[in-house]
Amino acid sequence: MTGEGPLRSLPGPVILCGMTHKVGPKGQVVIPKDLRDALGIEPGDEVTFWRDGDHVAVRSVRSARPLRGRFAGSALVDELDRERADDRVREDRR
């Protein structure tokens, strides 16, 4: 392995040999448990696939944090709150 692609940041060693699986009639393949555990993929998680040269890569979509609450307590939120209050004052004056 060259250290490139989505597997480069896996915690600890992951044995990739001997993990062959057949594609089912609906095109489904089971992600081996060792890889699911290493990548933090759990039942019900969404994953994304893409073609990378001659192979397919998979990554959990869960890695994207939701926006709600992400900036709580930051200066950005305080500034936006001040601007919103100023806008209300201007609207009330009309």
Rosetta blueprint (number, residue, H / E / L):
1 M L
2 T L
3 G L
4 E L
5 G L
6 P H
7 L H
8 R H
9 S H
10 L L
11 P L
12 G L
13 P L
14 V L
15 I L
16 L L
17 C L
18 G L
19 M L
20 T L
21 H L
22 K L
23 V L
24 G L
25 P L
26 K L
27 G L
28 Q L
29 V L
30 V L
31 I L
32 P L
33 K H
34 D H
35 L H
36 R H
37 D H
38 A H
39 L H
40 G L
41 I L
42 E L
43 P L
44 G L
45 D L
46 E L
47 V E
48 T E
49 F E
50 W E
51 R E
52 D E
53 G L
54 D L
55 H E
56 V E
57 A E
58 V E
59 R E
60 S E
61 V H
62 R H
63 S H
64 A L
65 R L
66 P L
67 L L
68 R L
69 G L
70 R L
71 F L
72 A L
73 G L
74 S L
75 A H
76 L H
77 V H
78 D H
79 E H
80 L H
81 D H
82 R H
83 E H
84 R H
85 A H
86 D H
87 D H
88 R H
89 V H
90 R H
91 E H
92 D H
93 R H
94 R L
